[in-house]
C-alpha cells in the first residue's frame, strides 16, 4: 500500500479524476491495482488536501530487468461547468 497526496489549490470545490502513468511500460501488465483512488472521481473542497491510498500487487514473473517501477498520477479537474 502507498499513499498519494492530492490538493485542491483553488477557492472552489472541485471534482477530480486521477489518471495514471507508469514506467517502464512493460511493467504495467504485471502491476495489479486492488484498490485505487483513481477508480472513481473524488471531490475536494476549496484548499482541501488529503492522502489517498493505492493497494496493489506485482506479479512474481515481472521481467528480471525491471528493478524500479515509477507510478505517477495527474489529477484532472472534471467539475461540470
N, C-alpha and C positions, 0 to 999 in steps of 0.2 A: 504494500500500500504506500502511496505517495500522496502528498497534498500539493495542490496548485493554488496560488494566491491570485485573486481577482479583485479589481477595484473599479468602481464607477466614479470617475473624476468629475462628472458633470453635476449640475444643480437640479437635474431631473431624474426621476425613476426611469430605469431602462430595462428592457428585456434583452438578454444576451444569449447568443448561441456560440459555443466553442467549437472550433474546427481544428483538428489535429494535423501535425506534420511529423514525420518520423524519418530518421536516417540511421544507419544505411537502409535503403529501401527494401533490400532483401530480408530484413528482419521483420517486416510487417506481417508476413504470413505466419510467423512464429510467436507473435505478440497477441495475447488474447485478453481483452478487457472484460472483466466480470461485472464491475460497477464503475460507472463514469459519469461525472458531472456533464459530460458532453452529449449524453443520450437525450437530454431534454433542455429546453430553454430555461434560463434562470433569471429571476427578477432581482435586480439590485436597486435599492433606494438611492437617492442622491447621496454621493460621497460614501456609500457603504462599501466595505471591503470584507472579504471572507476567504477562508481556506476551503478548498473543495477537493473531495477525495477521488482518487483513481485506484481501483483494486484490479490487479492483473496477474497473469502468469505467463511464463515464457516456456515454449516447448524445449524439451531436452535435446531435440535434433536441430537446434539453432546452428547454422553453419559455424564451423570452427574459427573462421577468420573474423567473425563478428565478436569484438571484445567490448564494445561500448554501443549502447543504443541511446540516441538522443530523441526525446519526445517533447514537442512544444505545441502549445495551443494559442490560437488567436481568438479573442473574444469579440464577436461582431455584434453591433447594436442592431437588433431586429425589431425594435419598438415600432408598432404601427404609427403612422403619421396622423 
